[in-house]
Amino acid sequence: PGQVDGRLEGVFVHYTDRLERREELILARQGRIRPRSDGSGDLRVDLWDAAAYQLDTDDPEDYTIQRFEHQSRTQPAPAFVRAFQQPPNPGIYDMTTTELLEEIRVAPSERDATIRAIRVRAAVLEFHMRLALPTACLLFAMLAVPLGVRQARSGKGAGFAVSIGVFLVYYVVFMSTRNLAYDGRIPPALGAWSANLLLIPWFLYGTLSLRRPGGGLGLSPVFRLLSTIGRGLRRLAPTTRVEAREIEDEERTHPEVIPHRHGGTASRIISRLDAYVAAQYLRVLALALTACYLLYIIVELRGLLDDVFKTATPAVKIVQYFGYYAPGMLPYTLPVACMTGGIVAITVLARNGELTAIKAGGVSVRRAAAPLIVLTTLLC
């Protein structure tokens, strides 16, 4: 049993020096073992009221006994302890982009064919995933615009449910193709990008459906195309000097006609509109991201409860653990948060009649949703 200062009673120590072929046995009344303060991993062994018996294994007659009141020794750390002091080699998921590209370059030089195939697949797959997941955030934000307009009458709850459903479909496809790519059944690039490719036609259909009040694709794209070409030709038609001078005089005396004549809206109004839509989007995005993190924390904490209760882990340590755990979950939580934020923000604008007012002011839905795309691009 130890005392208050950490001393041990009745200490038995046995040393073996294989190089010099000597053995030493120490019996001490008290002892204390502490790590050295230099961070080397070595141990400092203090012994009190001890006797040391030394023996040469090649010459048993060479036998000595030493007695001492106090002695301090340094015990070198074992090899496995020193290994823990060195920073571990980063895995594929912990590598920086530069390290990952270097791994892709050197992996084909692996001698073992089985290990070489695994290293190459894992490195290439991780590289494509680091590109595919941010792109997924952008696709989700773009897809949120048509889905939000469609769910305007149903309210926020329907928009949230739709976003969760879309993300579940994406997640199932993404995880399935990723595992297939890791096993070598499909190319790594296809495994990382398959789920994104699934979103592209969905987004195109939703975007085209915004062009008709009924929400369908309709049968008049040719007429719309001809009308657009006609308007462009009229804008490109030459204007006489007299007409040009009259237009300049009118715009100088009545500047309020400029935005209407050129088919746009005043930049001041546009900037306010962008700020308003961006604030609406960021507010819902923050709430959705918090909800996703809480869900992940609950699932992870459920698996840790037994160990937490057995070891009586302090609450501060648990909070620190999830603080370090949170950044690793960002690639998986940000896409669903972007989609939820976009759908709910557009749904609220449409449900409150603000989207109708925006369109009445000459701003299209896609132009009104531009802050969503810009912010999502910056976040990714």
N, C-alpha and C positions, 0 to 999 in steps of 0.2 A: 504493500500500500504506500502511496505517495503522501508527502506532507504538503503544507501550504505553499512552499516555494517550489514545488515540483520535484523534490528529491525522492529517489527510490530507495527502499530498504532492502538489504541483502542482495547485492548486485553480483551476478555471475557473468563474466565476459571471456570469450574464447576467440583468439586471433590466430590465423594461419597465414604465414608468408611462404608461398610456394616457390618464389624465386630464391630466397635465401634458405629455404627448407627449415624454417623454424616455426615453432608453435608457442603460444603464450596463453596462460590461464590466469585470470585476475579475479580475486574474491575481494569485494569491498563491502564495508558496512553500509555505506550510502553512495548514491550516484545520481547524476542528472544528465540528460541528453537533450540538447537544443540545437537547432539549425544555426549555422554561422551567419553573421550579419552581412557578409560580403555578397550574398546571393549566389554563391557557387554551388549550393546544394549539399555541401559537406556538413557533417555533424560535429559538434563540440561535445566531447564526453568528459565530464568532471567526476572524479572518484575521490572519496574520502575514507581514510582509515582502511587501506587496502594492502593486499599482498599479491605480488606478481610472480608467477612461476614460469620460467622460460626454458625451452628444451630444444636442442638441435636434433632433428630427426635422423641425421646421418651418424651422429655421435651421441648416443643416449647418456654417456658419462658427462657430457657438457650440460650441466643442469644448474641453473641459478635461481635464487630467491631474492626478491626485493620487497622492502616494506616502505610505505610512505603515508604521510598524513593526508596529503592532497596532491592530485595530479590531474592535469588537463591535457587531453589528447584530441587530435583531429581525425575523424573517421571519414575517408573519402566516400562520396556518394556513389551508389551502384550505377552501372551503365544505364539501366532503365530509368533511373531518376534523372540523370543528365539528359536523356533523350526527351523527357517531358519539358525540360527547360528550353529546348530549342523550338523555334516556331514551326508548327507542322506544315508539311507541304500542302498547299491549297488544293482542294478538290476542284472538279470541273465547275461546280456551281459557285465556288468561292473565288475563282480566278477573275482578274480584271480582263478587260477586252484585249489589251496587249498580250497578257499572258495566255489568253485563250487562242489568239491568232498564232502565237508561238507554239502552242500545243498542237494546233492543226498542222503546222509546218513540220514538227519533229515526230509526230505520231506515226506517220508511214515508215519511219526508219526502225521501228520496233522489230526485234528479231523474231519473237514468237508470233506466229500468224494469228492465233486466237486472240491474244492480248492486243495485237495491232488493230484488228478489225473492231474490237470493242472501243479502244481509245479513239480511233478515227470517227466512228459513229457517234460516240458521246460528245466529242468536241464539236463536230460539225452540227449536230442537233442542237447543242446548247447555243451555238452562235446564231443559228436561225431562230431559235426561240427568243433570244434577246431582241431580235428585230420584229418577230411576229406579234409578240404580246403588246408592245407599244402601238403597233399598227392596228391591233384589235381595238384598243381604246378609241382610236380615231374613227374606225368603222362603226363602233357602237354609238359614238356621238352623232355621226352622220345618219345612222339608221334611226336614232331617237326622234329626229324631226318628223318624218312621215308617221311613225308610230304614235308620237305625241298628238299630232293633229287628229288621227283616227280615234284616239281615246278621249277626246275633249268632252264628250257627253257623259262618259262613265266616271270621270273624276280621278283624283290622285291614286286611289286604291287600285283601280284597274290598270293605270299606267305602271305602278310598281309591280303588280302581278305579271304584266306582260314582260317587263324588263327581266324579272327573275326567270320566267319561262324561256325567253330567248337566250339568256346566259346559260341556263342549264343545258339547252341543246348544244350551244357552243362548247361548253365545258366537257360534255360527254364525247363529242367528236374530237376535241383537242386532246384529251387524255388517251382516248383509244388510238388515235393515229400516232401520238407521241410514243406510246408503248410499242406499237408495231415498228416504228422507226428505230427505237432503241434495240429491239430484238433483231433488226436487220431484215425485216420482211418487206419494208417499203423504204425508199430513199429518205434520208434525214430531212431534206428540204421539204418534201411532200408531207412528212409527218408534222412538221412545225407549222406549215402554212395551210393545211387542208381546211381547218376550221375557219380561217379568214376567207378562203375562197368560197366557202359556203355562204358567208355574209354578203359578198359582193352582188350576186343577182338579187338577193332580197332587198338590198339597199336600192338598186337600180329600179326595181319594180315599185318600191314605195315612193321614190322620187318622181318617177313618171306619173304615178297616180295622183300626185299633188296638182297636176296641171288641169285636172277636171274636177268640178264640184262634186260629182258623184263618186269620185275616188277610183274609178276604173281607168283602164288604159284608153278606152274609146276607139273610134274608127276614123278620127279626123287628124292624125298627125301630119298627113300630106298637106291638108289645107292650112294648118298652122305653120308648116314649113314655108309654104308659098307666101303666106302673109308676112312672115319674118323677112323673107328675101325682098318682098316689095317695099317694106319699111326701110330696109337697108339701102335699097337702090334710090329711094327718094332722098335719104340723107346724103347720099353720095352725088346727087344731081347738082350740076353747077348753078350757082346763084349769081344773078347780075349784080353789077356794082351798085346800082341804085337800090336794089333790094337789100344788099348787104349793109349799105349805109343806113337805110331805114331801120333795120334790125338793131344795129349798133346804137342808134339814137334812142330807140325805145328801151333797150336794156340799160342805157345810161340813165335815163330819166325814171324808169320803173324797174329797179333791180329785182323786185319780187317775182317778175315773170321768168327770170333766168332758170331757176330749178325746174319749173313746169315745162319750159320750152325744150330743155335738154333732157327731159325724161328722168329726172332724178329728184332728190330731196335735199334741202339745205344741209350742209355738212354739220352744222350745229345740232340739228335735230337728229341726224344720223348718229353723231357721237353720243348724245343723250340716250338714244334708243339702244345703242350697243352697250353702254354702261348699265342700263336697266336690265337688259336680257342677261348680261354677264353676271350681275349680282344675283339675279334669280337662279341662274344655273349653279353658281358657286355655293349658294346657300343649300340647295338640295344635294349637291355633290358632297359637301362636308357631312351632311346628315347620313347620306347613303354610305359613305366611306366609314363613318363611325359605327353604323349598324353592322356592316360587313366585318369589321374588326372585332366587335363584340361577339358576333356569331363564331368567328374563328377562335376567340379566346375561350368561349364556353366549351367548344368541342375539345380544345387542347387541355383545358383545366380538368375536364371530366376524366381524361386518361391519366392525369397526374395526382388525382385526389388521394389515392391509396398511399403513394410515396410521401405526399405532403403530410398526411396524418401520422405515418410511421416515423418520420424524421422530425416532426414538429417544426417544419420550415417556417421561419418568420414571414409575415405578410409582406415586409419590405423586399425580401428576396424574390417572392413571387411576382411582385410588381416589376422588379428589375428584369426578371426573366422575360416577361411579356414585352417589356420595353425593347429588349434585344431581339425578341421574336417578331416584332411588328414589321420592321423593314423587309424581312424575307417574304412576308405575305402581300406586300404592295403589288407585285406583278399580277396577283390573282384577284385582289380586291378592287384595284383601280378600274379594270374594264367594266365590271358590273356596276360600280359606282358612277362611271361616266354615262352608261346607258340609262340608269335610273334617274340621274340628275337631268339628263337631256329630255327624257320622256315626260317626267313630272313638270319640268320647267315649261315646256311647250304646251303641255296639257293645261296648266294653270293659266297661261296666256290666252289660250283658245277658250277656255271655260269662262273666263272673266270678260270676254269680248275684246280683249286688248289685241289679239291677233287679227281680228276683223278690222279694228281701227288702223293697225299697221298696214294692212293690205289696202285699205281705203286711201291711205296717204301715199300710195304709189310704191311701197316697198314690198317685195315678194317675201314669201315665207322663207325661202332659202337664204335670201339676203338678211332677213331678221335673225336667222339662226347662225349667221357667220361668227358671232362671238363664241358660240359653243365650240365650233371647229378650231378657232384660234387658241382658245384656252386649253382645250384638250391636247392640241399639238404641243403647246408649251409644257404641259404637265408630263407628257410622255417623253 
